[in-house]
Amino acid sequence: MISLPRMLARGRKPGDAPSAAAPRTLCIGDREIPVVVRRLRTARRITLRLAHDGSEARISMPEWGRTADALRFAEQRRDWLAAQLARIPAPVQIEPGSTLTYRGETLRIEWCNGAARRPALQPGAIVIGGPRDGIESRLRRWLEAEAMRLAGEDLAHYCARAGQAVPKLALSRALRRWGSCSSRGVIRLNWRLIMAPDFVRRSVVAHEVAHMTHFDHSPAFHAHLTALYEAPVEHANRWLKAEGRGLYHPFG
């Protein structure tokens, strides 16, 4: 994400050009990228993000800002967008002979018609049977079940360390958030964390458990998280920043 400091002219003037006159796409290399502009009541500056799959550039801006300013901001950051596009991994096909990542390990997918429909782990491979055309959906269901199982163990562990009752756990398919803790006491974790190394998944669980005590990102929250999590949180954060986008490419 890249943002524009607070230098927008507050409010709109009668003489402002209509925002519809500005282009709503950007040409980045040989690609035409749609630009989506959202006005948010809570926004204090313009921010620019690229969708996880590179399908569009997303601008968030204050309600009182001018669309023309936002589009100009994106236009001036073509190089940044091009660099972000270059970081997006190539699409991964889930099929016999291809690979997927489970708990940070790359596994080869081996299909055998006579094998069990439920995936089974083997050294360096995951073996699956059943109809060939249903491999992707069965692997996804298995990964989601594994995510729930392991995250549940993590949640119980960190709640015990925090002196908290274990809350309800749910899986999320969010496109931008790895986890959340609601005011109703429900923790949601992105199921794709099962593909990340264990220390990354556990850091996200610890983060959300810390929010059960401090529902903010204050110094007290960070101190509590540091006490809960057994390793440097910065290592997990750096991994997600560098590699997290790649977790969205298997399974669409």
C-alpha positions as CSV (number, residue, x, y, z in Angstrom):
1,M,0.0,0.0,0.0
2,I,1.1,3.6,-0.7
3,S,-0.5,6.7,0.7
4,L,-0.6,10.4,0.0
5,P,0.0,12.7,3.0
6,R,-2.6,15.2,4.1
7,M,-2.3,17.7,1.3
8,L,-5.7,17.5,-0.3
9,A,-7.8,20.7,-0.6
10,R,-10.7,20.1,1.8
11,G,-14.1,20.3,0.2
12,R,-15.2,20.6,-3.4
13,K,-15.5,23.9,-5.2
14,P,-18.2,24.7,-7.7
15,G,-15.6,25.1,-10.4
16,D,-14.1,21.7,-9.9
17,A,-14.0,19.5,-13.1
18,P,-16.3,16.5,-12.8
19,S,-14.4,13.4,-11.7
20,A,-16.1,11.3,-14.5
21,A,-13.9,13.1,-17.1
22,A,-10.8,11.5,-15.6
23,P,-9.7,8.1,-17.0
24,R,-10.6,5.1,-14.8
25,T,-7.9,2.8,-16.1
26,L,-4.1,2.8,-16.1
27,C,-1.8,1.3,-18.7
28,I,0.9,-0.6,-16.9
29,G,3.3,-2.2,-19.3
30,D,1.1,-4.2,-21.7
31,R,-1.8,-4.4,-19.3
32,E,-4.8,-2.1,-18.8
33,I,-5.6,-2.0,-15.0
34,P,-9.0,-0.7,-13.8
35,V,-8.9,1.9,-11.1
36,V,-11.6,1.6,-8.4
37,V,-12.1,4.6,-6.2
38,R,-13.8,4.3,-2.8
39,R,-14.8,7.3,-0.5
40,L,-14.5,6.4,3.2
41,R,-15.9,8.4,6.1
42,T,-12.9,7.3,8.2
43,A,-10.2,8.0,5.6
44,R,-7.8,10.9,6.2
45,R,-5.6,10.5,3.2
46,I,-5.5,8.9,-0.2
47,T,-4.2,5.3,-0.2
48,L,-3.4,3.1,-3.2
49,R,-3.4,-0.7,-3.2
50,L,-3.1,-3.3,-5.8
51,A,-5.6,-6.2,-5.7
52,H,-3.9,-9.5,-4.5
53,D,-4.3,-10.9,-8.0
54,G,-3.4,-7.7,-9.9
55,S,-6.9,-7.4,-11.3
56,E,-7.3,-3.7,-10.3
57,A,-5.8,-0.8,-8.5
58,R,-7.9,0.3,-5.4
59,I,-7.9,3.9,-4.1
60,S,-9.4,4.8,-0.8
61,M,-9.9,8.5,-0.1
62,P,-11.8,10.9,2.3
63,E,-15.4,11.7,1.5
64,W,-14.4,15.4,1.0
65,G,-11.6,14.7,-1.4
66,R,-11.7,15.1,-5.2
67,T,-11.7,12.1,-7.5
68,A,-9.4,13.9,-9.9
69,D,-6.7,14.2,-7.2
70,A,-7.0,10.5,-6.4
71,L,-6.7,9.4,-10.1
72,R,-3.7,11.8,-10.5
73,F,-2.1,10.2,-7.4
74,A,-2.4,6.7,-9.0
75,E,-1.2,8.0,-12.4
76,Q,2.0,9.4,-10.7
77,R,2.7,6.0,-9.2
78,R,2.7,3.8,-12.3
79,D,6.3,2.6,-11.4
80,W,5.1,1.4,-8.0
81,L,2.2,-0.4,-9.5
82,A,4.4,-2.0,-12.1
83,A,6.7,-3.3,-9.3
84,Q,3.8,-4.7,-7.4
85,L,2.5,-6.5,-10.5
86,A,5.9,-8.0,-11.1
87,R,5.8,-9.5,-7.6
88,I,2.6,-11.5,-8.2
89,P,3.4,-15.2,-8.7
90,A,2.2,-17.0,-11.8
91,P,-1.1,-18.8,-11.4
92,V,-0.8,-22.3,-9.9
93,Q,-2.7,-25.2,-11.5
94,I,-3.9,-27.7,-8.9
95,E,-3.6,-31.0,-10.8
96,P,-1.6,-34.3,-10.7
97,G,2.1,-33.5,-10.9
98,S,1.8,-29.9,-9.7
99,T,2.7,-28.7,-6.2
100,L,1.0,-27.0,-3.3
101,T,2.4,-25.7,0.0
102,Y,1.4,-27.1,3.3
103,R,2.7,-25.6,6.5
104,G,5.6,-24.0,4.6
105,E,6.6,-27.2,2.7
106,T,6.2,-27.6,-1.0
107,L,4.5,-31.0,-1.7
108,R,4.0,-32.7,-5.1
109,I,0.4,-33.8,-5.8
110,E,0.2,-37.4,-6.6
111,W,-3.1,-38.8,-7.9
112,C,-3.9,-42.5,-7.8
113,N,-7.4,-43.7,-8.7
114,G,-7.1,-46.6,-6.2
115,A,-5.9,-44.3,-3.3
116,A,-8.3,-43.0,-0.7
117,R,-10.2,-39.9,-1.5
118,R,-8.9,-38.1,1.6
119,P,-5.5,-36.7,1.0
120,A,-2.6,-38.4,2.7
121,L,0.8,-36.9,3.5
122,Q,3.9,-38.7,2.2
123,P,7.5,-37.5,2.3
124,G,7.6,-34.6,-0.2
125,A,4.2,-35.5,-1.6
126,I,0.5,-35.5,-0.9
127,V,-1.4,-38.6,-2.3
128,I,-5.0,-38.3,-3.2
129,G,-7.5,-40.7,-5.0
130,G,-11.0,-40.5,-6.2
131,P,-12.2,-38.8,-9.4
132,R,-9.5,-36.8,-11.1
133,D,-11.7,-33.9,-11.9
134,G,-12.5,-33.3,-8.2
135,I,-8.9,-33.1,-7.0
136,E,-8.9,-29.3,-6.4
137,S,-12.1,-29.2,-4.4
138,R,-11.1,-32.1,-2.2
139,L,-7.6,-30.7,-1.5
140,R,-9.2,-27.4,-0.6
141,R,-11.6,-29.0,1.8
142,W,-8.7,-30.9,3.4
143,L,-6.6,-27.8,3.8
144,E,-9.5,-25.9,5.4
145,A,-10.0,-28.8,7.8
146,E,-6.3,-28.8,8.7
147,A,-6.4,-25.0,9.1
148,M,-9.3,-25.4,11.6
149,R,-7.5,-28.2,13.5
150,L,-4.2,-26.5,13.8
151,A,-5.5,-23.0,14.5
152,G,-7.8,-24.5,17.1
153,E,-4.7,-26.0,18.9
154,D,-2.9,-22.6,18.6
155,L,-5.9,-20.8,19.9
156,A,-6.2,-23.0,23.0
157,H,-2.5,-22.6,23.6
158,Y,-2.4,-18.8,23.5
159,C,-5.7,-18.4,25.4
160,A,-4.2,-20.4,28.2
161,R,-1.1,-18.2,28.2
162,A,-3.3,-15.1,28.2
163,G,-5.7,-16.4,30.9
164,Q,-8.6,-16.1,28.5
165,A,-11.5,-18.5,27.8
166,V,-11.2,-20.1,24.4
167,P,-13.6,-18.2,22.0
168,K,-15.4,-19.4,19.0
169,L,-13.1,-20.0,16.0
170,A,-14.1,-19.5,12.4
171,L,-12.3,-19.6,9.1
172,S,-12.2,-16.6,6.7
173,R,-11.7,-16.3,3.0
174,A,-10.9,-12.7,3.2
175,L,-8.7,-11.2,0.4
176,R,-6.8,-8.7,2.6
177,R,-6.9,-9.8,6.3
178,W,-5.2,-12.7,7.9
179,G,-7.2,-12.6,11.0
180,S,-9.8,-10.7,13.1
181,C,-11.2,-10.6,16.6
182,S,-14.8,-9.3,16.8
183,S,-16.3,-7.5,19.8
184,R,-18.7,-10.5,20.0
185,G,-15.7,-12.7,20.9
186,V,-15.3,-14.5,17.6
187,I,-11.8,-15.0,16.2
188,R,-11.6,-15.5,12.4
189,L,-8.5,-16.7,10.7
190,N,-7.7,-16.8,7.0
191,W,-7.7,-20.5,6.0
192,R,-4.8,-19.9,3.6
193,L,-2.5,-19.6,6.6
194,I,-2.3,-23.4,6.6
195,M,0.0,-23.0,3.6
196,A,2.4,-20.7,5.5
197,P,5.1,-21.9,7.9
198,D,3.8,-22.7,11.4
199,F,5.5,-19.8,13.0
200,V,3.5,-17.4,10.7
201,R,0.1,-19.0,11.4
202,R,0.8,-19.0,15.1
203,S,1.8,-15.3,15.1
204,V,-1.5,-14.4,13.6
205,V,-3.4,-16.5,16.2
206,A,-1.4,-14.9,19.0
207,H,-2.1,-11.4,17.5
208,E,-5.9,-12.0,17.6
209,V,-5.7,-13.5,21.2
210,A,-3.9,-10.3,22.3
211,H,-6.8,-8.3,21.0
212,M,-9.1,-10.1,23.5
213,T,-7.3,-8.1,26.1
214,H,-6.4,-4.9,24.2
215,F,-8.8,-4.1,21.4
216,D,-6.4,-1.7,19.7
217,H,-2.8,-1.5,18.6
218,S,-1.5,0.5,21.5
219,P,1.9,0.0,23.2
220,A,0.1,-2.2,25.8
221,F,-1.2,-4.4,23.0
222,H,2.2,-4.9,21.5
223,A,3.7,-5.6,24.9
224,H,1.1,-8.2,25.6
225,L,1.6,-9.8,22.2
226,T,5.4,-10.0,22.7
227,A,4.7,-11.8,26.0
228,L,2.3,-14.3,24.4
229,Y,4.2,-15.2,21.2
230,E,7.4,-17.2,21.7
231,A,9.4,-15.8,18.8
232,P,10.0,-12.3,17.4
233,V,6.8,-11.1,15.8
234,E,8.7,-9.1,13.3
235,H,10.0,-12.3,11.6
236,A,6.4,-13.5,10.9
237,N,5.3,-10.0,9.8
238,R,8.2,-9.9,7.3
239,W,7.3,-13.3,5.9
240,L,3.7,-12.3,5.3
241,K,4.8,-9.0,3.7
242,A,7.2,-10.8,1.4
243,E,5.4,-14.0,0.7
244,G,1.8,-13.6,1.8
245,R,0.5,-12.6,-1.7
246,G,1.6,-16.0,-3.0
247,L,-0.8,-17.8,-0.7
248,Y,-3.8,-16.4,-2.8
249,H,-2.8,-18.0,-6.1
250,P,-3.6,-21.7,-5.5
251,F,-7.3,-22.4,-5.6
252,G,-8.2,-19.1,-7.3
